[in-house]
Every structure is written in structure tokens, then in C-alpha cells.
């Protein structure tokens, strides 16, 4: 008998996070439903209560970056003190870019840099996004440099093609099985999501009997 299909809704901060959420959902054997992309962390957190309410009846994945917050556990306890049975709210330490850097070999190949330039403990970086820009600036590929590294005259922190490039990496190259070895918060997200998907699948299976 085929496994019962489970659909998971998600809420994230930005478009790169959306690609990450969809990949995570696929990784645990579920299907991605609607992914709500919020404009920044604060707006996302303000909607958590509603997402938590919705998660009483369907699996939800909510991803938020730790950024400058000091403690992921404290952030979760503040915004989701009583999570619904099908809510998986997880914090990327410090941003989802750390989760992508955790797949060092594939990231090095994608950026066109030596593998030894990729940090071995990306979750310890104070600014993983800036680290990616620095690495991109060292790329052997001109298009990577042009897309991901900002023009100093613009005052931007990342290049105009930064997000599109990372989405490409997530969709075509990111190996979560490798990345979890170097990103504990990613491992926690995978475990949490797999747990609620299995819980909901069991619920659906019981309903069919």
C-alpha cells in the first residue's frame, strides 16, 4: 500500500526561505502546499498565532532566522509557547544561508571556489549572508560575481541576482543529507518536520480504516 500523501503549508520570511521550505517538505516525503512569503521577520512573527491555530488541522512549517537574537529556544517560547500538534516552527541559526553553506562541497562547486574556503561550522558565523557574498567575490565564475556581489555604489548588501542564485542552488544542488551534519538547527528542523508529517499521516490512515 502506498503511503498516505501529506500536504504541508508553510510561512517564511523571504523568497530564498520559500525554496528552502519547499525542499525540506519534499525531503521528509511530503508535498508543499501554499507557502506564505512575509516581508521580513517581524511581520512573520506577528502572524504566528494564526499559523498555529491553522496547524490544529493541517501540518505547518514556519521558518524564521535567528539573526541577532541570542537564543533560538527563547524565541520559540515567546512566539509559540503552546504549539499545535501539527506546527513545526523552527529557527535557522543564524540565517538559512548557514544551512546552505553546511553543504560545503556542493556550495563550493556552485560558487566556483575551493572547498576549503567554505566555513566548517557555518552556524557559528555572525553573518552567513555576508560570508556568502565574500565567497562569491572570490568565484572563478564571472556571472556568480556579477549576480551575487553588490555594486558598491548602490549601497546594497547583496547583488541583484543574489536571491535567484541561491534559489537555483537550493532547487538543483542542495543536499540536505550532507548539510545536516554541519548544521544542528537544520537537523532539528528536519526531525521536527518529519515528526509532524508522520503524526498527520497516521491520523489520516486511521480515518480511512
C-alpha positions as CSV (number, residue, x, y, z in Angstrom):
1,X,0.0,0.0,0.0
2,X,1.3,3.5,-0.9
3,X,1.9,5.9,1.9
4,X,-0.8,8.4,2.5
5,X,0.0,11.7,0.8
6,X,0.5,14.6,3.2
7,X,0.4,18.3,2.2
8,X,2.3,20.9,4.3
9,X,1.6,24.6,4.4
10,X,4.5,26.9,5.2
11,X,5.3,30.5,6.2
12,X,8.7,32.1,5.7
13,X,10.5,35.5,5.7
14,X,11.6,35.7,2.0
15,X,11.9,34.0,-1.3
16,X,15.1,32.1,-0.6
17,X,13.4,30.7,2.6
18,X,10.5,29.7,0.5
19,X,12.7,27.5,-1.7
20,X,14.3,26.0,1.5
21,X,10.9,25.3,3.0
22,X,9.7,23.5,-0.2
23,X,12.9,21.4,-0.3
24,X,12.6,20.5,3.4
25,X,9.0,19.4,2.9
26,X,10.0,17.3,-0.1
27,X,12.9,15.8,1.8
28,X,10.7,14.3,4.5
29,X,8.4,12.7,2.0
30,X,5.5,15.3,2.0
31,X,4.1,17.7,-0.6
32,X,4.4,21.5,-0.3
33,X,1.1,23.3,-0.2
34,X,0.8,27.1,-0.2
35,X,4.0,28.9,1.1
36,X,3.3,32.3,2.6
37,X,6.2,34.7,2.0
38,X,6.2,37.5,4.5
39,X,8.2,40.7,4.1
40,X,10.7,40.2,7.0
41,X,10.9,38.6,10.3
42,X,8.6,40.9,12.4
43,X,5.7,40.5,10.0
44,X,6.1,36.8,10.1
45,X,6.2,36.6,13.8
46,X,3.1,38.7,14.1
47,X,1.2,36.1,12.2
48,X,2.5,33.1,14.1
49,X,-0.6,32.8,16.3
50,X,-2.8,32.4,13.2
51,X,-0.5,29.9,11.7
52,X,-0.5,28.0,15.0
53,X,-4.3,28.0,15.0
54,X,-4.4,26.6,11.5
55,X,-1.9,23.9,12.5
56,X,-4.6,22.3,14.6
57,X,-5.9,20.7,11.4
58,X,-3.0,20.5,8.9
59,X,0.8,20.4,9.1
60,X,2.5,23.8,9.0
61,X,6.2,24.6,8.7
62,X,7.2,28.1,10.0
63,X,10.8,29.1,9.4
64,X,12.4,32.2,10.9
65,X,16.0,33.4,11.1
66,X,17.7,33.8,14.4
67,X,19.6,36.8,13.2
68,X,20.8,38.9,16.1
69,X,18.6,37.2,18.7
70,X,20.6,35.5,21.4
71,X,18.6,32.2,21.8
72,X,16.5,30.2,19.5
73,X,14.7,28.4,22.3
74,X,13.7,31.7,23.9
75,X,12.4,33.0,20.5
76,X,10.3,29.9,20.1
77,X,8.9,30.0,23.6
78,X,8.0,33.7,23.2
79,X,6.2,33.3,19.8
80,X,4.8,29.7,20.0
81,X,4.6,28.8,23.7
82,X,1.8,26.3,23.1
83,X,2.4,24.8,19.6
84,X,-0.4,23.0,18.0
85,X,0.1,19.3,17.2
86,X,0.9,19.9,13.6
87,X,3.0,23.0,13.9
88,X,6.7,22.8,13.2
89,X,8.2,26.2,13.9
90,X,12.0,26.3,13.6
91,X,14.8,28.8,13.8
92,X,17.7,28.9,11.4
93,X,20.9,29.7,13.1
94,X,21.6,32.4,12.2
95,X,20.0,32.5,8.8
96,X,19.1,29.9,6.2
97,X,22.3,30.8,4.4
98,X,24.1,28.9,7.1
99,X,22.1,25.8,6.2
100,X,23.2,26.2,2.6
101,X,26.8,26.7,3.5
102,X,26.6,23.5,5.5
103,X,26.6,21.5,2.2
104,X,30.2,22.6,1.7
105,X,31.1,20.6,-1.4
106,X,28.1,21.5,-3.4
107,X,28.3,25.1,-2.4
108,X,31.9,25.3,-3.3
109,X,31.2,23.8,-6.7
110,X,28.3,26.1,-7.3
111,X,30.2,29.2,-6.3
112,X,33.3,28.2,-8.2
113,X,35.6,28.4,-5.1
114,X,37.9,25.9,-3.3
115,X,36.1,23.7,-0.8
116,X,38.5,24.7,1.9
117,X,37.1,28.2,1.7
118,X,33.7,27.1,3.0
119,X,33.4,27.5,6.8
120,X,33.2,24.2,8.5
121,X,30.8,25.4,11.2
122,X,28.5,27.8,9.4
123,X,26.1,28.2,12.3
124,X,28.8,29.9,14.3
125,X,29.1,32.7,11.7
126,X,27.7,36.1,12.9
127,X,26.6,36.9,9.3
128,X,26.2,33.9,7.0
129,X,24.7,36.1,4.2
130,X,27.8,38.3,4.2
131,X,30.0,35.3,4.2
132,X,28.3,34.1,1.0
133,X,28.9,37.5,-0.6
134,X,32.6,37.3,0.3
135,X,32.9,33.8,-1.1
136,X,31.1,34.9,-4.3
137,X,33.5,37.7,-4.8
138,X,36.3,35.1,-4.9
139,X,34.5,33.0,-7.5
140,X,36.2,31.8,-10.7
141,X,32.9,32.4,-12.5
142,X,32.2,36.0,-13.6
143,X,28.5,35.5,-13.7
144,X,28.5,34.5,-10.0
145,X,30.4,37.6,-9.1
146,X,28.2,39.8,-11.1
147,X,25.0,38.3,-9.7
148,X,25.8,37.9,-6.0
149,X,28.3,40.7,-5.2
150,X,26.8,44.2,-4.9
151,X,28.0,47.3,-6.8
152,X,29.5,49.5,-4.0
153,X,27.8,52.5,-5.5
154,X,24.3,51.0,-4.7
155,X,24.8,50.7,-1.0
156,X,23.2,47.2,-1.1
157,X,24.5,44.3,0.9
158,X,24.0,41.7,-1.8
159,X,24.0,41.7,-5.6
160,X,20.8,42.0,-7.7
161,X,20.9,38.3,-8.6
162,X,21.7,37.0,-5.1
163,X,18.3,35.5,-4.2
164,X,17.8,34.0,-7.7
165,X,21.2,32.3,-7.5
166,X,20.5,30.8,-4.0
167,X,17.1,29.6,-5.1
168,X,18.9,27.9,-8.0
169,X,21.3,26.3,-5.6
170,X,18.5,25.1,-3.3
171,X,16.4,23.6,-6.1
172,X,19.2,21.9,-8.1
173,X,22.2,21.3,-5.9
174,X,21.5,21.5,-2.1
175,X,21.9,18.1,-0.4
176,X,20.1,18.2,2.9
177,X,21.5,14.8,4.0
178,X,25.0,16.3,3.8
179,X,24.1,19.7,5.2
180,X,22.5,18.4,8.5
181,X,26.0,17.1,9.5
182,X,27.2,20.6,9.9
183,X,24.1,22.5,10.9
184,X,22.4,21.3,14.1
185,X,19.4,23.7,13.7
186,X,18.8,22.2,10.3
187,X,18.8,18.7,11.7
188,X,16.3,19.9,14.3
189,X,14.1,21.3,11.6
190,X,14.2,18.0,9.6
191,X,13.4,16.0,12.7
192,X,10.5,18.2,13.7
193,X,9.0,18.3,10.2
194,X,9.3,14.5,9.8
195,X,7.6,14.0,13.1
196,X,4.6,16.1,12.4
197,X,4.2,14.7,8.9
198,X,4.3,11.2,10.3
199,X,1.8,12.2,13.0
200,X,-0.6,13.6,10.5
201,X,-0.1,10.6,8.1
202,X,-1.1,8.3,10.9
203,X,-4.1,10.4,11.7
204,X,-5.2,10.2,8.0
205,X,-4.6,6.5,7.9
206,X,-6.7,5.9,11.0
207,X,-9.5,7.9,9.4
208,X,-9.5,5.7,6.4
209,X,-9.9,2.5,8.4
